[in-house]
């Protein structure tokens, strides 16, 4: 918004008037601020390497994080696959 044209801007009370001011260049659109994911990516890379995963960072029990049932099922499937061969 142009600070020299405050009076004209304050008089604009309809969509039509606002559109006119935009066309005249008294009102310009503000640039969208960036929302970068670079920090998140960096953190995920570190987590893949095993950082930030110590006992202090864990919320669920060992069973909740990786159920023994799932491990058992995987093991059985691997063994059955080997037996088929």
C-alpha positions in Angstrom: 0.0 0.0 0.0 1.2 3.5 -0.9 1.6 5.6 2.3 1.1 8.8 0.3 -2.4 7.7 -0.8 -3.8 6.8 2.7 -6.9 9.0 2.2 -7.9 7.3 -1.0 -7.2 3.9 0.4 -9.4 4.6 3.5 -12.2 5.7 1.2 -12.3 2.3 -0.6 -15.2 0.4 0.9 -16.2 -2.0 -1.8 -14.7 -4.8 -3.8 -15.0 -2.7 -7.0 -13.0 0.1 -5.4 -10.3 -2.3 -4.1 -10.0 -3.8 -7.6 -9.6 -0.4 -9.1 -6.8 0.5 -6.6 -5.1 -2.8 -7.4 -5.3 -2.0 -11.1 -3.9 1.5 -10.5 -1.0 -0.1 -8.5 -1.8 1.6 -5.2 -2.2 -1.9 -3.6 0.3 -4.6 -4.5 0.2 -8.2 -3.4 2.6 -9.3 -0.7 5.0 -12.1 -1.6 4.3 -15.4 0.0 6.8 -16.2 2.7 8.7 -19.5 2.2 8.1 -22.5 4.4 11.2 -24.5 4.0 11.4 -28.3 4.7 15.3 -28.3 4.7 15.5 -28.6 8.5 13.0 -31.5 8.5 14.9 -33.3 5.7 18.2 -32.9 7.6 16.6 -34.3 10.8 15.1 -37.2 8.9 18.5 -38.1 7.4 20.0 -38.0 10.9 17.2 -40.3 12.2 17.9 -42.8 9.4 21.4 -42.9 10.7 20.0 -43.6 14.2 20.4 -40.1 15.8 17.8 -38.7 18.1 16.5 -42.2 18.8 17.9 -42.8 22.3 15.9 -43.9 25.4 15.1 -40.3 26.3 13.3 -39.8 22.9 11.1 -42.9 23.1 7.4 -42.6 24.1 5.9 -46.0 23.5 6.9 -49.3 25.0 9.2 -51.6 23.1 6.2 -53.7 22.1 4.3 -50.6 20.8 7.3 -49.5 18.7 8.0 -52.9 17.1 5.5 -55.7 18.1 7.0 -59.1 18.7 4.1 -60.5 16.8 5.3 -58.7 13.6 8.8 -59.9 14.2 7.6 -63.4 14.6 5.5 -63.2 11.4 8.4 -61.9 9.4 10.7 -64.7 10.7 8.1 -67.4 9.9 7.6 -66.1 6.4 11.3 -66.0 5.8 11.7 -69.6 7.0 8.7 -70.8 5.0 10.1 -69.1 1.9 13.4 -70.9 2.5 11.6 -74.2 3.0 9.8 -73.8 -0.3 13.2 -73.5 -2.1 
